[in-house]
Amino acid sequence: MTTKTRRLVMVGGGALVAGILLWSLVPASPSPSEAPAQNTSQELPSPAGGTAAPAAEAVPSPPPAHASLRRRTYALGLHELGGLPPNAAPGSALELWVTWKPPLTKAARVHLLLDDVVVERVIPPSVPEGSTTVLISVPARGIPDLIYGDRFGELSAVTSG
């Protein structure tokens, strides 16, 4: 194989790989059967108390003024959340603490991660050897810290109140 042929094969292969990578990054548009149905004949209430003319499209509502107060649900295995009793009642208030160990820190360190955590549900395992799952509600602003603590630290729960 000549040098010129090798170069052409390498350039063609590189172009093929680049094309495949780009193709995998392009989001697929939903097919007409998967697209959500839009109600275009929706009637909007008028200020006078009756109904106004049909609206062409529904207008999305603006985000709440206190967007930082929104909460998110996060799922953890009961075995990952030390200190939480398996019979924790929904609505129980918790504090989440995280323990950082070397190599992340020079010495073991414990600090408060989130103090506004609520137990939403405790889901029993679907098979006898499975683990129990705990759904917790946390403020949206705390999700990045919780993911980092769940990944690199050891989480512990303390019931408050």
C-alpha positions as CSV (number, residue, x, y, z in Angstrom):
1,M,0.0,0.0,0.0
2,T,1.4,3.3,-1.0
3,T,1.7,6.3,1.3
4,K,-0.9,8.2,-0.6
5,T,-3.4,5.3,-0.3
6,R,-2.8,5.0,3.4
7,R,-3.4,8.7,3.9
8,L,-6.7,8.6,1.9
9,V,-7.9,5.6,3.9
10,M,-7.1,7.4,7.2
11,V,-8.8,10.6,6.1
12,G,-11.9,8.6,4.9
13,G,-12.0,6.6,8.1
14,G,-11.7,9.8,10.2
15,A,-14.5,11.4,8.3
16,L,-16.7,8.3,8.7
17,V,-16.0,8.3,12.5
18,A,-16.7,12.0,12.7
19,G,-20.0,11.6,10.8
20,I,-21.1,8.8,13.1
21,L,-20.3,10.9,16.2
22,L,-22.2,13.9,14.9
23,W,-25.2,11.7,13.9
24,S,-25.4,10.2,17.4
25,L,-25.4,13.7,18.9
26,V,-28.4,15.0,16.8
27,P,-31.6,14.5,18.7
28,A,-34.2,12.5,17.0
29,S,-37.5,14.2,16.3
30,P,-40.5,12.4,17.6
31,S,-42.7,10.6,15.1
32,P,-46.2,11.8,14.6
33,S,-47.6,9.0,16.7
34,E,-45.2,9.9,19.6
35,A,-45.8,13.7,19.4
36,P,-48.0,15.0,22.2
37,A,-51.5,15.9,21.1
38,Q,-52.1,19.7,21.1
39,N,-55.5,21.0,21.8
40,T,-55.9,23.9,19.4
41,S,-59.6,24.5,20.2
42,Q,-59.1,25.5,23.8
43,E,-61.3,28.2,25.1
44,L,-59.9,30.8,27.5
45,P,-62.0,32.5,30.2
46,S,-62.7,36.2,29.7
47,P,-62.4,38.7,32.4
48,A,-66.2,39.3,32.3
49,G,-66.8,35.8,33.4
50,G,-67.8,34.1,30.1
51,T,-65.5,32.4,27.7
52,A,-63.5,34.1,25.0
53,A,-62.9,33.0,21.5
54,P,-61.0,29.8,21.0
55,A,-57.2,30.2,21.5
56,A,-54.9,29.1,18.8
57,E,-52.3,27.8,21.3
58,A,-52.1,27.4,25.0
59,V,-49.8,29.9,26.5
60,P,-47.4,28.4,29.1
61,S,-47.6,29.8,32.5
62,P,-44.6,31.8,33.7
63,P,-42.4,30.2,36.3
64,P,-43.3,31.0,39.9
65,A,-41.8,34.1,41.4
66,H,-40.0,32.1,44.1
67,A,-38.3,29.6,41.7
68,S,-35.6,28.9,44.3
69,L,-38.2,27.4,46.6
70,R,-38.9,24.5,44.2
71,R,-38.2,21.0,45.4
72,R,-37.0,17.9,43.6
73,T,-37.3,14.2,44.4
74,Y,-34.1,12.2,44.8
75,A,-34.0,8.4,45.2
76,L,-31.4,6.7,47.5
77,G,-31.0,3.1,48.6
78,L,-31.7,2.7,52.3
79,H,-28.2,1.1,52.6
80,E,-26.7,4.4,51.2
81,L,-28.3,6.5,53.9
82,G,-27.0,5.7,57.3
83,G,-29.0,6.6,60.3
84,L,-32.4,6.5,58.7
85,P,-34.8,3.9,60.2
86,P,-36.4,1.5,57.7
87,N,-39.8,2.5,59.0
88,A,-39.4,6.2,58.5
89,A,-42.8,7.8,58.0
90,P,-43.5,10.0,54.9
91,G,-43.2,13.6,55.8
92,S,-40.4,13.1,58.3
93,A,-38.0,16.0,58.4
94,L,-34.3,15.1,58.0
95,E,-30.9,16.6,58.0
96,L,-28.4,15.1,55.5
97,W,-24.8,15.0,56.6
98,V,-21.8,13.9,54.5
99,T,-18.5,12.3,55.5
100,W,-15.6,13.1,53.3
101,K,-12.6,10.7,53.5
102,P,-9.2,10.7,52.0
103,P,-8.2,11.1,49.2
104,L,-10.8,13.9,48.9
105,T,-9.6,15.4,52.2
106,K,-6.4,15.1,54.2
107,A,-8.4,13.6,57.2
108,A,-12.0,12.4,57.6
109,R,-14.4,15.3,57.8
110,V,-18.1,15.5,58.5
111,H,-20.3,18.5,57.6
112,L,-24.0,19.3,57.1
113,L,-25.0,18.9,53.5
114,L,-28.8,19.8,53.6
115,D,-31.0,20.7,56.5
116,D,-34.4,20.9,54.6
117,V,-35.0,17.3,53.6
118,V,-38.4,15.5,53.8
119,V,-39.0,11.8,53.3
120,E,-41.6,11.4,50.5
121,R,-41.8,7.6,50.4
122,V,-40.1,4.4,51.5
123,I,-40.4,1.8,48.8
124,P,-39.9,-1.8,49.8
125,P,-37.8,-4.1,47.6
126,S,-39.6,-5.8,44.8
127,V,-37.6,-9.0,45.4
128,P,-36.6,-10.4,48.8
129,E,-32.8,-9.8,48.2
130,G,-33.4,-6.3,46.9
131,S,-32.8,-3.1,48.7
132,T,-35.3,-0.6,50.1
133,T,-35.4,2.7,48.3
134,V,-36.1,6.0,50.0
135,L,-37.5,9.0,48.0
136,I,-36.6,12.3,49.6
137,S,-37.6,15.8,48.7
138,V,-34.9,18.4,48.6
139,P,-34.7,22.0,47.6
140,A,-33.7,22.4,43.9
141,R,-30.7,24.5,44.8
142,G,-29.3,21.5,46.8
143,I,-29.4,18.9,44.1
144,P,-25.8,19.5,42.8
145,D,-24.4,19.2,46.4
146,L,-26.5,16.1,47.0
147,I,-25.3,14.4,43.8
148,Y,-21.7,15.2,44.6
149,G,-22.1,14.0,48.2
150,D,-23.8,10.8,47.1
151,R,-21.1,10.1,44.6
152,F,-17.9,11.0,46.5
153,G,-18.9,10.9,50.2
154,E,-20.9,8.9,52.6
155,L,-24.4,10.2,53.4
156,S,-26.0,10.0,56.8
157,A,-29.5,11.1,57.9
158,V,-30.4,12.7,61.2
159,T,-34.1,13.0,62.1
160,S,-34.9,16.6,63.1
161,G,-37.6,17.5,65.5
